Amino acid sequence: MKSPLDTLRSPLTFLQSRLETIPHRDVLGAEEAWWKNEGIAISNAIDRAGTPWLRMFDRLGKRVDEILYPREYQTILRRGYRAGVIWRALEEKSLIPTYLLMYDISFHDPGICCPYTVSLGTAVPLSKYGSAELQSRFLPPLTRKDDSVWQGATWMTEIKGGSDLGAAVETIARPAGDRWLLTGEKYFTSNVGAELAVVAARPEGAAPGVRGLALFLVPRYREDGGLNYFIRRLKDKIATRSVPTGEVELKESEGYLLGSADAGIYLILEVLNLSRVANSVVSVALAQRAMADALSYAEQRAAFGKPILDHPLLRHQFENRLHILQSVFALAWESVELLNEVWMEHAPYSDRYHLFRLVAHLAKYWTAEFAVDTAKWAMEVHGGLGVLAEYGAERWLREAMILAIWEGTSHRQILDGLEVMERKQAHKLLFWRLAEIAPSKELQEMESEVEQHLKMPTEKREALAEPLFRKLAIFTAESLARKPK
Ligand SMILES: Cc1cc2nc3c(=O)[nH]c(=O)nc-3n(C[C@H](O)[C@H](O)[C@H](O)COP(=O)(O)OP(=O)(O)OC[C@H]3O[C@@H](n4cnc5c(N)ncnc54)[C@H](O)[C@@H]3O)c2cc1C
């Protein structure tokens, strides 16, 4: 390898430069080779083709709600499942192989990791909270190793909004013997068409707010074989076109309660933990991809007598951004490793879990902001060609904007991060963790800034939270990047 910038060209090479051990390296290598030879072309075609088509009725007028994709969509989708993005987590009782695979795959297609994330967000709560009967019925199909594997989905958001779920979820669940019947509408339903979804709903008569929410498993088909949920339409999205996102109508849909009816909010947050960590990993991989594309362009494009990469300003920008990429990766990977320690915990949670939550909010926030900024910069490196859909640089900005919004916007991460610092003193746990690696003077300054901030009156504390949270995210990321491999 000639220069550190060369690590940008391959996700596996970058991972090897940052991590001491990489389980299943051969699997990651095979995935990367396949994506280079075949997957990238399919992914580009799916992105250009736009939204898949919803066929609501068959020839006899029966409601079928079938989603029609380009045929090759199934090729890229099923590959990741076979490689073990879901089954390995449950079989090996570790999330590390899952998130490594997500990094590897999302370098080539960030959207395709959404179906994997929501399938994980279905399989994990089922394996933790489902009754023995529910587990024996639904876990085997979700963890199959061949193309007949079932997919999951995680549907919380309704028309009134995703940030304030306690106020916005109006779907009601009524008990009906050994199951529940759910009625309501979900407004953003990714991986719609999945065989099984976890759905947030309020049991009839339950308390208002998030405390009254419960989590239900909703199969695509009713026990009598009829459709159990209906797809009203598909969203025409700017990106993540390799996953269909729709609107779903629940009409007395059969659902099975996970956990207890009055503790659903914990389960919902646990599902979000899995997806926020995935979002962080995917954001870093996307930033790496945008940089890799910019690098190969900057090596070939000449101006003022030499490749643009060899001009001091641009080369410095590349080197500096690689340094930041390494630090945001360290932050994202810390959230992976902490989640891997706490994902089987039940409420009441340990301090380690609260530390994880703070790191996950910092990671979701900062990796997505960095991905957006890097995608914009990579377009600029391409100059005027950067705005032409033909060459692909603009795709990373479209994809990155979605990463910053779904799984909770940056505002949500900042405010939830503040909350876990106030209520659980998670910043203290973080500073203890960083004490071994961060310079002590900087650590003390950061600590006192956070403490001062938390003493402010509520309104001011929220209003001024972003610069503090950003500083804390950068400080944490840079400290973690110093950790020896
Ligand atoms: C492509 C895509 C796919 C999705 N798939 C799914 C899915 O499968 N399942 C699912 O459940 N959801 C899904 N979502 C929904 C997503 O989680 C929500 O869009 C997100 O949580 C934000 O909710 P909202 O769009 O309703 O915005 P709102 O909650 O209406 O917020 C609007 C704005 O106000 C800000 N805001 C809200 N409260 C505050 C506050 N207290 N202080 C400061 N600012 C605030 C928000 O940050 C945001 O910027 C998807 C979204 C997208 C874009």
Ligand as a Chemical Component Dictionary entry (heavy atoms), coordinates in Angstrom:
data_LIG
# 
_chem_comp.id                   LIG 
_chem_comp.type                 NON-POLYMER 
_chem_comp.pdbx_formal_charge   0 
_chem_comp.three_letter_code    LIG 
# 
loop_
_chem_comp_atom.comp_id 
_chem_comp_atom.atom_id 
_chem_comp_atom.alt_atom_id 
_chem_comp_atom.type_symbol 
_chem_comp_atom.charge 
_chem_comp_atom.model_Cartn_x 
_chem_comp_atom.model_Cartn_y 
_chem_comp_atom.model_Cartn_z 
_chem_comp_atom.pdbx_ordinal 
LIG C1  C1  C 0 -37.138 6.680  4.347  1  
LIG C2  C2  C 0 -37.747 6.560  5.700  2  
LIG C3  C3  C 0 -38.119 5.322  6.175  3  
LIG C4  C4  C 0 -38.689 5.192  7.446  4  
LIG N1  N1  N 0 -39.039 3.947  7.895  5  
LIG C5  C5  C 0 -39.624 3.828  9.113  6  
LIG C6  C6  C 0 -40.032 2.545  9.613  7  
LIG O1  O1  O 0 -39.848 1.521  8.979  8  
LIG N2  N2  N 0 -40.642 2.495  10.822 9  
LIG C7  C7  C 0 -40.870 3.604  11.562 10 
LIG O2  O2  O 0 -41.425 3.485  12.661 11 
LIG N3  N3  N 0 -40.514 4.833  11.118 12 
LIG C8  C8  C 0 -39.893 4.963  9.924  13 
LIG N4  N4  N 0 -39.522 6.214  9.462  14 
LIG C9  C9  C 0 -39.907 7.386  10.227 15 
LIG C10 C10 C 0 -38.770 8.054  10.937 16 
LIG O3  O3  O 0 -38.379 7.298  12.049 17 
LIG C11 C11 C 0 -39.251 9.459  11.282 18 
LIG O4  O4  O 0 -39.274 10.201 10.072 19 
LIG C12 C12 C 0 -38.391 10.165 12.291 20 
LIG O5  O5  O 0 -38.455 9.514  13.520 21 
LIG C13 C13 C 0 -38.823 11.627 12.490 22 
LIG O6  O6  O 0 -40.203 11.701 12.680 23 
LIG P1  P1  P 0 -41.098 12.654 11.759 24 
LIG O7  O7  O 0 -40.633 12.479 10.347 25 
LIG O8  O8  O 0 -42.516 12.376 12.036 26 
LIG O9  O9  O 0 -40.715 14.105 12.204 27 
LIG P2  P2  P 0 -41.372 14.894 13.432 28 
LIG O10 O10 O 0 -41.379 14.019 14.633 29 
LIG O11 O11 O 0 -42.657 15.470 13.005 30 
LIG O12 O12 O 0 -40.307 16.048 13.623 31 
LIG C14 C14 C 0 -40.201 17.138 12.700 32 
LIG C15 C15 C 0 -38.951 17.933 13.078 33 
LIG O13 O13 O 0 -39.104 18.460 14.390 34 
LIG C16 C16 C 0 -37.993 18.112 15.180 35 
LIG N5  N5  N 0 -38.378 17.964 16.571 36 
LIG C17 C17 C 0 -39.335 17.157 17.089 37 
LIG N6  N6  N 0 -39.379 17.295 18.434 38 
LIG C18 C18 C 0 -38.438 18.188 18.765 39 
LIG C19 C19 C 0 -37.975 18.748 20.000 40 
LIG N7  N7  N 0 -38.493 18.379 21.173 41 
LIG N8  N8  N 0 -36.978 19.637 19.959 42 
LIG C20 C20 C 0 -36.410 19.987 18.792 43 
LIG N9  N9  N 0 -36.792 19.509 17.597 44 
LIG C21 C21 C 0 -37.790 18.614 17.584 45 
LIG C22 C22 C 0 -37.511 16.795 14.589 46 
LIG O14 O14 O 0 -36.166 16.536 14.955 47 
LIG C23 C23 C 0 -37.687 17.067 13.107 48 
LIG O15 O15 O 0 -36.588 17.795 12.633 49 
LIG C24 C24 C 0 -38.903 6.345  8.216  50 
LIG C25 C25 C 0 -38.520 7.594  7.740  51 
LIG C26 C26 C 0 -37.940 7.708  6.501  52 
LIG C27 C27 C 0 -37.531 9.073  6.016  53 
# 
loop_
_chem_comp_bond.comp_id 
_chem_comp_bond.atom_id_1 
_chem_comp_bond.atom_id_2 
_chem_comp_bond.value_order 
_chem_comp_bond.pdbx_ordinal 
LIG C1  C2  SING 1  
LIG C2  C3  SING 2  
LIG C2  C26 DOUB 3  
LIG C3  C4  DOUB 4  
LIG C4  N1  SING 5  
LIG C4  C24 SING 6  
LIG N1  C5  DOUB 7  
LIG C5  C6  SING 8  
LIG C5  C8  SING 9  
LIG C6  O1  DOUB 10 
LIG C6  N2  SING 11 
LIG N2  C7  SING 12 
LIG C7  O2  DOUB 13 
LIG C7  N3  SING 14 
LIG N3  C8  DOUB 15 
LIG C8  N4  SING 16 
LIG N4  C9  SING 17 
LIG N4  C24 SING 18 
LIG C9  C10 SING 19 
LIG C10 O3  SING 20 
LIG C10 C11 SING 21 
LIG C11 O4  SING 22 
LIG C11 C12 SING 23 
LIG C12 O5  SING 24 
LIG C12 C13 SING 25 
LIG C13 O6  SING 26 
LIG O6  P1  SING 27 
LIG P1  O7  DOUB 28 
LIG P1  O8  SING 29 
LIG P1  O9  SING 30 
LIG O9  P2  SING 31 
LIG P2  O10 DOUB 32 
LIG P2  O11 SING 33 
LIG P2  O12 SING 34 
LIG O12 C14 SING 35 
LIG C14 C15 SING 36 
LIG C15 O13 SING 37 
LIG C15 C23 SING 38 
LIG O13 C16 SING 39 
LIG C16 N5  SING 40 
LIG C16 C22 SING 41 
LIG N5  C17 SING 42 
LIG N5  C21 SING 43 
LIG C17 N6  DOUB 44 
LIG N6  C18 SING 45 
LIG C18 C19 SING 46 
LIG C18 C21 DOUB 47 
LIG C19 N7  SING 48 
LIG C19 N8  DOUB 49 
LIG N8  C20 SING 50 
LIG C20 N9  DOUB 51 
LIG N9  C21 SING 52 
LIG C22 O14 SING 53 
LIG C22 C23 SING 54 
LIG C23 O15 SING 55 
LIG C24 C25 DOUB 56 
LIG C25 C26 SING 57 
LIG C26 C27 SING 58 
# 
